[in-house]
Amino acid sequence: MRQPSLIARRVAVASVSLVVAAGAAACGPEDNDAKSSGGGDSQAKKGGTLSVLNSNPQSDFDPARLYTSGGGNVPSLVFRTLTTRNRENGAAGSQVVPDLATDTGRPSKNATVWTYTLKKGLKYEDGSPITSADIKYGIERSFAAELSGGAPYLRDWLIGGADYQGPYKDKKGLDSIETPDDLTIVFHLNKPEGEFPYLATQTQFTPVPKAKDTGTKYEQHPVSSGPYKVVKNENDGERLLLERNTHWSASTDAERKAYPDKIDVRSGLDSSVINQRLSSSQGPDAAAVTTDTNLGPAELAKVTGDKELASRVGTGHFGYTNYIAFNPKVKPFDNPKVRQAISYAIDRSSVVNAAGGSSLAEPATTYLPNQKSFGYTPYDHFPAGASGNAAKAKELLKEAGYKNGLTVTLTHSNSKDFETSPEIATAIQDALKKAGITVKLQGLESNDYSDKVQSVTTEPGFFLAHWGADWPSGGPFLAPIFDGRQIVKDGANFNTGFLNDKSVNDEIDAINKLTDLDQAAKRWGALDKKIGEQALTVPLFHPVYKRLYGKDVKNIVISDWTGVLDISQVAVK
């Protein structure tokens, strides 16, 4: 997943609709699990209406246009994909599992060819069969310019994908996707990709019957392959009403529980209003959840003092890191000792407090999130302790030729997001002052900030940044940021350190060939540790997501993939 500023709409991002916003997408719950907080399956019953209260509308409700991880949250109720996320609490939820397919894919030719077989008996909401040709067509339409917005990987990975314009302009389709029969689909890639099963969770792998495709109007009534169908879509996703798809069969779907009879999604609400309604749990709000609104520091303080409310808080972590980025082409950050000095001077305790406190942020010394699926390997190359090591920082500055200290400018966003915002910048300013570094703050409005830090021509030397994962692996975390071949000169660039190290690039290629995801994770962790020695970033903290749910909501599941309540699991009776 790209930086939340780019997809604030899209996560998950996460509503994981990972799709996303800063709270869009996953380590398992700390104080809640399916048995203690939601009652577990023993208390879950079919029936009732689940209300979803959100800030951001579920816009672009077309599987081609959604940028989701694991199939998304609300989207996953309507769109099934070849694979999906495992709907379990904690670390077990970071695994990829079959959905429409019988397995997670069969690789050959060094992971450049992937074959899937569909389950038998799959049907759309009208009772017609789902075929491999429908999945091929669904993928192909995601290449159409008018349906852009989804994850970019298919364009990069599929042979011929870079030049394909979609089925509206090129009716021949992609030769790199073969459908030898109604139940088989084969993908031919231009390079080894051992993590293709993760990609197959994206909604672009949703089957779309060609005869029912209405182009840009398809989002009004996409043909359901999941347990619910769209019966109302108002104001571009501001109100979505979902009812049961009677042709969906639980015998073909081990992941979605589909307890409620209806799902009523209402968006465009103020976050404080959402939390107040969930707190009060009056009328329909007793059976309500949110997929995109966290508790803030002040709200959390109130909730913590109320035992009943505290029992209705779901806690989770998404693969996400907030950090300082350096541009080594800008002085004095071209000097590694200056970057190291700043790394030593950071006071992570004050940064965590600025982010809302230890309940909402965990200090980070590694770039990869502290979850096994990412390959988390503990390291702290520049140990600053809890409150910074000013003496070591001054020593390094002296070695770098700045015995009397130096003055630098820190660029940040003015958005009140507790991530790249003034609170974090001020905490860093105060900490570095103790080491003799005077920090001037440059606050920019959100769009100006994104434009500046993501352009190779305007990128500042010292700024706040963050990154979230498209799926729970080290690959989509390290490659966009540290693979030299992904430096973008005429568009949004995320390799902020302009690292182009052949040994790093080669190791990324070698790991991508692995289909054993556990082995790949270990290699990603080792690579993170190696890259960390160059001090191109200063990891600051990983966010923690705290979200209220209504008093009648049962069976709470929060995985390490999304970090938020999975509405495919909840019951309201």
N, C-alpha and C positions, 0 to 999 in steps of 0.2 A: 504494500500500500504506500502511496505517496504521502508526503507530509500532510497532516490534517488541514493545513491552511489551503491546500489545493483541493481537498476532497471533503471539506467540511460538510458537505452534503452527502457525499457519496457513501462511510463507515460508519464503519463500521463500524462506515465504515463502519462504521460499524454499527450504527444501530446494530453494528456490524452488519448495519446494513452496510461493516468494517467498514461497512460502510460506515460512517464515521464521524466524526467530529472528534473533539478531543476525547470523547468517551466512546469511542466506537469500538472497540472490539475487545482481552483475556486473561494470572495463575489462579488456581481455583480459589474458592471461597475460604476466608480465614475464620469467619464466625458463623457461617451458615452452610448447611449442606442439605441434600434432599430429604434426609430423615429428620434432622433437628429443626430446620427452619420452615420447611414447607409441608411437612407431614408425610412425604414419601408416597409411593404408589398405593399404599394401603388406604390412604384417605382420599385418593384421587378418583373422581367419578365423572362420567360423561354428562354433558349438558351445560346449559347456561351460556352467558355472553361474556367474553373477556374484552374489557376496554383497554385500549392502549393510548396513553396520553403523552404526546411528544411535542418537542419544540419545532423540529424540522420536518416538513412534509415529506412523504415518501414519493418524491417526484420521479419522473422518468421510469414509471413502473413497467418497463419493458426489459426482458432478460438480456437483450443485446446491450442496453445502455447502462445497466447497473454495474457498479464497481463494488463487489461484495467478496467477503471471505467466508469460505465454508458454505456458501449458498445464501448468506445473509440471515436476517432474523425474520422480519415480516415477509420478505420475498420467498424465503424457504418454505413458507406455508402453501405457496401457490406453484413454485417452480422446483421441480426435482432435477438433479444433475447426475452425471455418470457416477461421481463420488460425492461424499459430503463429510462434514465433521462428525465425530463420534459424540453423541449427545449424553455425555457423562460429566460428573463433577471433576474438577481438578485436572491433574496431569493426564488422566485417561481421555479427557475430552480434547486433547491436542492431537489425537490420532486421526488419520484419514481412513474412512471406511466406505464400502460400496453403497450406492444409492440405487440408481436405475440399473447399474451394471452388477454382474454376479461377483466381481472382485474389484480390486483397486487398479487393475490393468496388468497386462503381461508384456514386459519389455523384450526386445530383441535387438540385434545389431548395435550393441553398445549403447542401449537406451535411446536410439534414434527412431525406433518404430515401437508404437504402443497399440495393443489390441484389446478391445473390450467386447464382451458379450452381454447383451441385455437380458434381464430377467423375463420370463414368460408371463403373459397375462397383464402387462402394463396397459393402462387405458387413460385417455383424456377424459375431461368432464362430460363430453357428449357420448362416451362409451366406445369411441373409435380407438383402434390399437395404436400404441406408440411404437415407432420403428426407428431403426438406425438412420434412415434417410432423413427423418425429422430432426435428429440431433445434428447431422451434417448441415442441414439447411439453417437450423438455429444458429450454428456457429458462423456460417457464411454471411448471414444477414448482419452480424455484428461488425462486419468489415465495411458496411455501407456508411458513407459520410454522414447521412442524415440520422443514423442510429449510433453515433459515436458516444463514448463516455465510459465504456467498459475497460477492463484490464488490458494492457497492451501486449501481453505475452504471446498470444496467438499470432499476432502479426509478426513478431520477432522469431518465433520458434518454428512455425509451419513452413515447409518448403513452398515457395511462391507467395507466402503471406504478405511480404513487404509491398508487393505490387498489386495485390488483389483489391478490387473496388466494390465487392459485394454482389449479390445475385441480381439486383435491380439493373446493374450496368453490365455484368458479366454472367449470363445465364448458364455458362458452361460449368461454373463452380470451381472448387479447389481440387486439383488432382491429388493433392497430398492427404486428402481425407477420402478413404475408400469405404464403401458399404457393400461388401460382396453378397450379403443377404439381409433380411429384415432385422436380424438380431446381432449382427456383427458390424463393428466400426473400427477402422484402422487409421492411425495417424502417423504420418511420415515427417520427421523433424529434420531441420538442417544442422542440428548439433545435438550431442547427448544431453538429455535432461532427465535425470533420475527422479526429480520431484514433479514429474508430469501428473501423478495422481493428486497432488495438491491443487494444481491448476484446474483439474477436471471438476473441482468443487465450485468454480466460478459460474455465475448464472448464464454465461455465454454457452454453456454446455446443456442448457435447457432445450428439450425438444419443442419445435415449432412446426405445426402442420402448414405446409406451403399454401394450401388452398384457403387457409384461414388468416393468412398474413395480411394485415391492413396497413403495413408500413408504419408511419409515425403515429397512426391512430391505434395501433395494436395495444398500447399501454392501457387504453380505456377498458378493454376486455381481453386480456391475454388468455389463451386457452390453457386451463389448469392441468398440470400433471401431478399436483400435490393434493393434500387432504382438504384444501379449501379453494373455492373459486371466487373471483371478483364479481360482486353484484352491484357495486357502486364505487365510482372513482370521481370525486368532486374536486375542482380547483387544483388540478395537477397533483393529486396525492394528498391534499390537505385532509380529506375524509375518504377513508377506504372502508368499505363494508365487505367482509368475507363471510361466506356461508359454506356449509359442507359440500364437498365434491362427492356425490354418492357413488361414483365409479372408482374412487380411490380405494385400494384394498390394503389393509394393514399387513396382510400376508406377504406383500411385496415390499414393505417399508418397515424396517426394524428400528428406524430412528425417530420418527414423528409419532407422538402419542395422540394428538388431535382430540383432546378431551372436550373443549368447549364446542357448542353448536355454532356459535358465531364469534367473529373477531371484529370489533369496531375500533378503527384507528382514527383518532382525531389529533390533528397537528396544528401548528401555528400558535401554540400556547406559551405563555411566559413561564420560564423555569420555576420561578417562585410559586406561581399558581399551581403548576403540576405537583410540586412537592407538598403544597398545602392540601390539595385535594387528596393525594395519596395518604397524607398524615391523618386527615379527618376520616377518610374511608366511609363517607356517607352515601347511601343509595347505590347507584351503579359503580361509584368509585371504590367500593369495597372489593370489587372484582376487577381492579385496574392495575396496570403495570406501566412502566415507561421503558423504552429501548434506547433513549438518547439523553436523559437528564440525570445528572449526578447531584448528590448532596454537596453543597458548598461548605466551607469551614464553619460559618455561623449556624447554618441549618444542622450540620452534624453535631455541633455542640448541644443544641436543643434536644436532638433525637437521643443522644447518648444519655441524657439525664432522665429519659422516660423508658422504663423497662419494656413496656408493651411496644412502643415504636422501635426500640433497638432490636427487638426480635423480628422486625419486618424490614431489616436492611440486608440486602444481598451484597456481598463483598467479592470483588474479583480483580484480576490483573489481565491486561492485554499486553502483547509483546510490543513494547513501546519505550523509547528512551528519549529523555530531554537532555540536551548537552550544549556545550560551547563549541563552536566551529571556528577554525582558524583558516585564513587564506595565506599560505606560505609565500605567495608572490608579493605580499604587501609587507613592508617593513613596519615594525621590527619582528614580525611573526615569521619571517624567513629564517630567523635564528632559532634552532631547536631548543636552545637553553632558555629563551624567553617563553616559549610555549610550555616547557617543563616547569619554569618558575611559576607561571600562572596556575598550572595543575597542582603544584604543591600549596599554593596560597589559598585555594578554594576552601571555604567554610561550608561544608555540606549540611551541617545542622541548621545554619541560617537559611540556606537555600530551601531545605525541606520545610522549614517554618513558613517561608514566603509562599510555598506551593500549597499551603493549607494545613501543614502539620504532618506528623508521622502516620496518622490514620489515612491520609490521602496521597502520600508520597514516600517512597523508599529510596535511600541514598544509593547511588550507583558508582562503581569504579570500573565497570566493564561496559563496552559498547553494546554487546548482546544482552538482552533481558535475562534475568536470573531464573530461567526455566529450562528444564532438561531438553525439551524438544528443539530449542534453539542451539543446543550444544554448549550451554553456559559453562564456562571454565573460569573459576575465580582468579582474578589477578588485580594488583594495585601497584602499577609501575612507579607511581609518584605519590606515595602515602602521605596524605595531608591530615590524617586523623579526623576526628569529628569536627574540629573547628579551624583547620588549616595549619600549615607549617610555615609561618612567615619567615623564620630564620633560614630555612633551607631555600626558600624562594629568593631571599636577598642574596644568598651565597651564589646562586645560579645567575642572578642578574649581574652581579659583579663580574663573574666569569664571562658574561656576554658583553661586557663593556658598559654596563649601566650601574656603576657603583652608587650613583646618586639617585637611583630610581628612574622611572620613565612615565610618560603620559600617553594613554591610549584611548581610543573611542570604542565603546561597545554599542552595537546596533541591536535594537530589540523592537518588538511590536507593541503598540499601545493597547492592543486588545486585552481585556481583563480575563485572560484565560488561565492564569496561574502557571503558565508554561514558558512563554517567550515574552512575558509582559513586564511592566515596570517593577513589580514587586521582586521578581527574580533578579532583574538587572541591578536593582538597588542593593540586594544582598551581596551580589558579586562585587559591586563597587566598594562596599564597606569592608569586605574581606581583603581585597587586593590593596586597599589603602594601608593596611597593617604591614604589608610587604614592601611599601615604598612605591607602589604603582597607583598613579592617579588615573581614575577612569572617568571619562566624560561619556554621558549617556546620549545616544541618538535614538529617540523614539519615533517610529513611523506608523502611519495608519496601516491596517492589515494588508490591503492590496499593494500599497507602495513597498511595504516590508517584503512581501513575497517576491515582487518583481525585482527588487534590489538584490536580495540574497541568492536568488536562483538564476542570475545572469552572470556569465563568465566575465563580462565587461564591467559590471558594476558591483560585483561581490565585495563586501567590505573585508577588512582583515580580521575582525573580531566580532562575532555575533552569536545570538542565541538561535538554536535550531532544535528540531525534534524529528523522530522517524517512527513510523508504525509498520507492522509486518502485514504483507498480503496473506501470508499463512505462517503457521508456527514453525519456522525453520530459519537457520542462519543465512540461507541463500538470498531471500528477498530483503534481508537486512544489510548484509555486507556488500553484495555485488553493486547495487545502485550507488553506494557511497564511496567504495574503494576500488572498483574495477576501472582501470584507466581507459578502457574501450567504451565506457559509458559516459565519458565526459561529453556534454552536449554544448556545442559552441553557438548554436543558433536557436536555442529553446531553453526549457526549464532544465537546469543542471543541478544535480544533487551531490556530485563528487566534489564537495566543497574544498577539500584539501588538494585537489588536482593530482591525486596520487595515480601514477602510472608505472607501477613496479611490475616487471615481467614475472618475478617469482610469485607475486600475489595473483596476477592474472592467470598464470599457469595453474596455481593451486585451486582457484575458483573453477577452472575448466575440469580439473581432475575430480573435484568433489561432485560436480554436476553429472559426472558419468556414473556415480554410485547409485544403485537402486536400493541398497540397504540403508534406510534412512537413519538408523541408529549410528552406523559407522560414519555416515555423512555428518551427523550432528557433532560427533567428536572432532572431526576435521574442521568444521566451522568454528568450534570453540578455540582450537589451537590457532587458527588463522586470526581470529579476533585478538588473541593475546599477542601475536606477532605484530600485527598492525598497530596495536596500542602503544608499542614502544616508541613510535614516531611522534606521539603527542599531537596528532592532527585534530583531535577532539578532546574535550574534557567531559566525560559522562557526569551528569549531575544527579538525576533521579529517575525512577520509574514510577508512573502514576498508579494509584489504587482507586478503583471505582466503587463508590458506595451509592446504592440506589434503593429507594423505598418501593414497596409494593403493597397493595391493598390487603386488608385483614382476611378476606375470604379466598385469597390466592394460595393454592397448594402446589406441592411438588416443585420446589425451586431447584433448578439445575444451572450451575454457573461453571463453565469449563475454562481451561487454560487457553482455549482457542479464541474465545470471544471476550471473556471477562465480564459478561453481562448476562442477565437472566435470559434463558432460552425459552421463548414463548411457545415453541413446539412441544414443550413438556408440561406446561402448567395446566392445572385444573382450577375451576372456580366453584365447584360444588363438592 
